[in-house]
Amino acid sequence: MSATLLRPVPDIPAADPLGAASALAERLALTAVQRDRDGGHAAEEREWIRASGLLTLSIPTEFGGQGASWPVVYEAIRILARADSALAHVFGFHHLQLAGIRLYGSAQQQRHLLTATVEQGLFWGNALNPLDQRTTARPGADGFTLNGVKSFSSGSVGSDWLTVSAWDAAAGEALIGVVPTAQPGVRVQADWDAFGQKQTDSGNVHFDQVHLPAQYVLQAPGQTPAAQATLRSQVAQLIMANLYLGIAEGAFDAARAYTREQSRPWFASGVDAATDDPFIQHRYGELWLLLRPAQVLADHAAYELDHAFNKGALLTARERGEVAVSVAEAKVLSHRAGIEISSQMFELTGARATSAKFGYDRFWRNVRVHTLHDPIDYKLRDLGRYVLDGSVPEPTAYS
């Protein structure tokens, strides 16, 4: 196996990754409102992420990474999402691809790809959308030939490598593999035009006679994944939960600061400061009770996932299902907190807070777009089944 050296190794602040995430978030926050207006590809800011060393956060120390636990990785995602949820998304999905290598890849594949990621500062993107089967895989003498297109390919623009899924018609199953983004026949189309999460680089990736060597096939068609491998969907779902939660925290903090520093009390309140208005206090109490349970359950789910991930081949299907329940709980509450807080904040801050200079609307737009990733009703259904008869969710790409 070989990988082309693309750029010098970045500095890696292993001693304090959450401090590094906080410093990066502060830097991203300075331009977040303007970049949200502009959309497009945040090339310079992605290089800031690379230079921070945080791309190695979830890589085990045996491969040169920082070996952070999943609770630390998710906290870093949440910190970034408070300031810039689009680039937090790109960062989170980079670590999702690394998780896929650890869950699906052989020992040799893991060592090669994860070590290369550390040594070359690689940034990973996603072209694995399981519901989009337009990319096909035709088996050959030494691997497969890929043709087609993948939509919702988050982080693909500006990436160094991509994780891709492709449908093998002969086997009636999909495969999962990895390819360099610059490989001949791979074309990334930067056409993402949603009204939120504008800089997630989630456009289309086209494959035209792309050779996928056997050494880069992580999961062959028809290969039944072990219980541990099916944790990839839970890694992804908890990334989303922490993105929603980070947006909720960012909106809450912005509203609170505005209320403290700029809001004027309503004339009928009889108080001199908006923070002394009992109705304002009541509403902030209500929003806090949306935020806190979501934080608690997201942290709990991260610890549950970390424990399951580290069990490796010893993880049972039932244990995996219990993780899926914890993640579903966190995602539902984070979804609700993000939507409600980013909307209700304007009822607490008032008309002046809708000025475009503040850009507060980005919180709602971002969380509204991202919470449409997969229907929350199916998470509630899974939780209802668990409560009623003790059954756990069947492993899918979303549960």
QUIGIJO-V25344 format. One record per run of one state. SS is the DSSP state (@ for helix, = for strand, . for the rest). FROM is the first residue (numbers start at 0). TO is the last residue. If there is no record, write none. Layout:
SS_FROM_TO / SS_FROM_TO
//
This chain:
._0_12 / @_13_28 / ._29_30 / @_31_37 / ._38_41 / @_42_50 / ._51_52 / @_53_55 / ._56_59 / @_60_62 / ._63_68 / @_69_82 / ._83_83 / @_84_103 / ._104_105 / @_106_119 / ._120_122 / =_123_126 / ._127_134 / =_135_139 / ._140_141 / =_142_149 / ._150_159 / =_160_167 / ._168_171 / =_172_179 / ._180_184 / =_185_188 / ._189_202 / =_203_212 / @_213_215 / =_216_218 / ._219_227 / @_228_260 / ._261_265 / @_266_268 / ._269_272 / @_273_275 / ._276_276 / @_277_313 / ._314_315 / @_316_348 / ._349_349 / @_350_353 / ._354_359 / @_360_369 / ._370_374 / @_375_388 / ._389_398
//
